[in-house]
Amino acid sequence: MKEKQRCEWAEDNTLLADYHDKEWGDLSGFQDDDYLFEMLTLEGAQAGLSWLTILKRREAYREAFQEFRPEIVAAFTDEDVEKLKQNTGIIRNERKIKATIKNAAAVLDIERQFGSFHQYLWNFAGEKQQINHWETHQEVPASNGLSEDLSKDLKRRGFSFVGPVICYSFLQAIGLVVDHTAQCFKRKEGDAG
């Protein structure tokens, strides 16, 4: 019997398959602001790299960035940045590290203004998931109007490493945009959101 089919990008690696099956395009972690900050950080860290490269380092990221608690990360100092630049478990790009610290402070500002990061994102998405019906992975866009608008708003609020492509990947990751393709069991079972 053939194993269940997934979206093309998750077919050939068990780590990617596990992430696809348990998280990607699913709202299950959506109301956890620390999780949202984690996913935004990881998507930004991925810029120029593969998602698999980042997933392999996920636990090291969680440890390095204090389980992605924005109130702790926002208080990181230049000394912390220097330590992180020596941490072989994460991507040691100084701009990405500093962006994570800056973004933590911006998340705290959003939480103060909207009550939570997830409420801000839910409002931004029009209080609904965008569920797409792509036949193949090649049809899935790199960005869309929602990710472009989110990118502009996040930048206006002081975020970094939040271009439209990063924002689109983030929206997919957290389940606000659902892009499981036709052959994927998540779409076929109606479990895409």
C-alpha positions as CSV (number, residue, x, y, z in Angstrom):
1,M,0.0,0.0,0.0
2,K,1.3,3.4,-1.0
3,E,2.2,5.8,1.8
4,K,0.0,8.9,1.9
5,Q,1.0,11.7,-0.5
6,R,2.0,15.1,0.7
7,C,2.8,18.4,-0.9
8,E,5.7,17.9,-3.3
9,W,8.2,19.9,-1.2
10,A,7.7,17.6,1.8
11,E,7.9,14.2,0.1
12,D,11.6,13.3,0.3
13,N,12.6,14.0,3.8
14,T,11.2,12.8,7.1
15,L,11.9,16.1,8.9
16,L,10.0,18.0,6.2
17,A,7.2,15.4,6.1
18,D,6.8,15.6,9.9
19,Y,6.7,19.4,9.8
20,H,4.2,19.3,6.9
21,D,1.9,16.8,8.6
22,K,1.8,18.4,12.0
23,E,2.2,22.1,11.5
24,W,2.3,23.6,8.0
25,G,-1.0,25.3,7.0
26,D,-2.6,24.4,10.4
27,L,-4.0,26.9,12.9
28,S,-3.2,24.7,15.9
29,G,-0.4,26.9,17.2
30,F,-1.9,30.2,16.0
31,Q,-3.1,31.5,19.4
32,D,0.4,31.2,20.9
33,D,2.3,34.4,20.4
34,D,5.6,32.8,21.2
35,Y,5.0,30.2,18.5
36,L,4.2,33.0,16.0
37,F,7.4,34.9,16.9
38,E,9.3,31.6,16.5
39,M,7.9,31.0,13.0
40,L,8.5,34.6,11.9
41,T,12.1,34.3,13.2
42,L,12.7,31.0,11.4
43,E,11.1,32.2,8.2
44,G,13.4,35.3,8.3
45,A,16.4,33.1,9.1
46,Q,15.6,31.0,6.0
47,A,16.2,33.9,3.6
48,G,18.7,32.6,1.1
49,L,18.7,29.1,2.6
50,S,16.5,26.0,2.5
51,W,13.7,25.4,5.0
52,L,15.3,22.0,5.8
53,T,18.5,23.8,6.9
54,I,16.4,25.8,9.3
55,L,14.3,22.9,10.6
56,K,17.5,21.0,11.5
57,R,18.5,24.0,13.7
58,R,15.1,24.6,15.2
59,E,15.9,23.2,18.7
60,A,19.2,25.2,18.8
61,Y,17.2,28.3,17.8
62,R,14.7,27.7,20.6
63,E,17.5,27.4,23.1
64,A,19.4,30.4,21.8
65,F,16.4,32.6,21.7
66,Q,14.9,31.6,25.1
67,E,12.0,29.6,23.6
68,F,11.1,32.7,21.6
69,R,9.7,34.6,24.5
70,P,9.7,38.1,23.0
71,E,9.9,39.8,26.4
72,I,13.3,38.1,27.0
73,V,14.7,38.4,23.5
74,A,13.8,42.1,23.2
75,A,16.2,42.7,26.2
76,F,19.2,41.0,24.5
77,T,22.3,43.1,24.5
78,D,25.3,43.6,22.2
79,E,27.0,41.0,24.3
80,D,24.2,38.5,23.6
81,V,24.6,39.3,19.9
82,E,28.3,38.4,20.1
83,K,27.5,35.1,21.9
84,L,24.9,34.3,19.3
85,K,27.3,35.0,16.5
86,Q,29.5,32.2,18.0
87,N,26.6,29.7,18.3
88,T,27.2,27.0,15.6
89,G,23.6,25.7,16.1
90,I,22.0,28.7,14.4
91,I,22.6,30.8,11.3
92,R,25.2,33.2,12.6
93,N,24.3,36.1,10.4
94,E,24.5,39.3,12.5
95,R,21.8,41.1,10.5
96,K,19.4,38.2,11.1
97,I,20.3,37.9,14.8
98,K,19.8,41.7,15.3
99,A,16.5,41.5,13.3
100,T,15.2,38.8,15.7
101,I,15.9,41.1,18.7
102,K,14.3,44.1,17.0
103,N,11.3,42.0,16.0
104,A,10.8,40.8,19.6
105,A,10.4,44.4,20.7
106,A,8.0,45.1,17.8
107,V,6.0,42.0,18.8
108,L,5.7,43.4,22.3
109,D,4.5,46.7,20.8
110,I,1.8,44.9,18.8
111,E,0.7,42.9,21.9
112,R,0.3,46.2,23.8
113,Q,-1.7,47.7,21.0
114,F,-3.9,44.7,19.9
115,G,-3.9,42.5,23.0
116,S,-1.9,39.8,21.2
117,F,0.2,39.2,18.1
118,H,-2.3,36.6,16.9
119,Q,-5.2,39.0,17.2
120,Y,-3.3,41.5,15.1
121,L,-2.6,38.8,12.5
122,W,-6.2,37.5,12.6
123,N,-7.5,41.0,12.0
124,F,-5.0,41.6,9.2
125,A,-6.2,38.4,7.5
126,G,-9.8,39.5,7.6
127,E,-10.5,37.0,10.4
128,K,-10.4,34.0,8.1
129,Q,-8.0,31.6,6.5
130,Q,-7.2,32.0,2.8
131,I,-7.6,28.4,1.5
132,N,-6.2,28.0,-2.0
133,H,-6.8,25.1,-4.4
134,W,-3.6,24.6,-6.3
135,E,-3.1,21.5,-8.4
136,T,0.7,21.5,-8.3
137,H,3.5,23.0,-6.2
138,Q,4.6,25.1,-9.2
139,E,1.3,27.0,-9.1
140,V,1.9,28.3,-5.5
141,P,3.0,31.9,-5.6
142,A,6.0,33.3,-3.7
143,S,3.8,36.1,-2.4
144,N,0.4,37.6,-2.7
145,G,-1.5,40.7,-1.9
146,L,-2.0,39.7,1.8
147,S,1.7,39.0,2.3
148,E,2.7,42.3,0.5
149,D,0.3,44.3,2.7
150,L,1.5,42.5,5.9
151,S,5.1,43.1,4.9
152,K,4.5,46.8,4.5
153,D,2.7,47.0,7.8
154,L,5.3,45.0,9.8
155,K,8.1,47.2,8.4
156,R,6.1,50.3,9.3
157,R,6.0,48.9,12.9
158,G,9.7,48.3,13.0
159,F,10.2,44.7,11.9
160,S,13.1,43.5,9.8
161,F,13.5,40.5,7.5
162,V,9.8,40.6,6.7
163,G,9.6,41.0,2.9
164,P,6.6,39.8,1.0
165,V,8.1,36.4,0.3
166,I,9.1,35.8,3.9
167,C,5.6,37.0,5.0
168,Y,3.9,34.6,2.6
169,S,6.0,31.7,3.9
170,F,5.1,32.8,7.5
171,L,1.4,33.0,6.6
172,Q,1.5,29.5,5.2
173,A,3.4,28.2,8.2
174,I,0.9,29.5,10.7
175,G,-2.1,28.4,8.8
176,L,-3.5,31.8,7.7
177,V,-2.8,30.8,4.1
178,V,-3.4,27.1,3.2
179,D,-1.6,25.9,0.2
180,H,-1.8,22.1,0.3
181,T,-1.9,20.9,-3.3
182,A,-4.4,18.5,-5.0
183,Q,-2.5,15.3,-4.3
184,C,-1.8,16.1,-0.7
185,F,-3.7,14.0,2.0
186,K,-4.1,17.1,4.1
187,R,-6.3,18.7,1.4
188,K,-8.0,15.5,0.4
189,E,-9.0,14.7,4.0
190,G,-10.3,18.3,4.4
191,D,-7.7,18.6,7.2
192,A,-6.1,21.7,5.6
193,G,-7.3,24.1,8.2
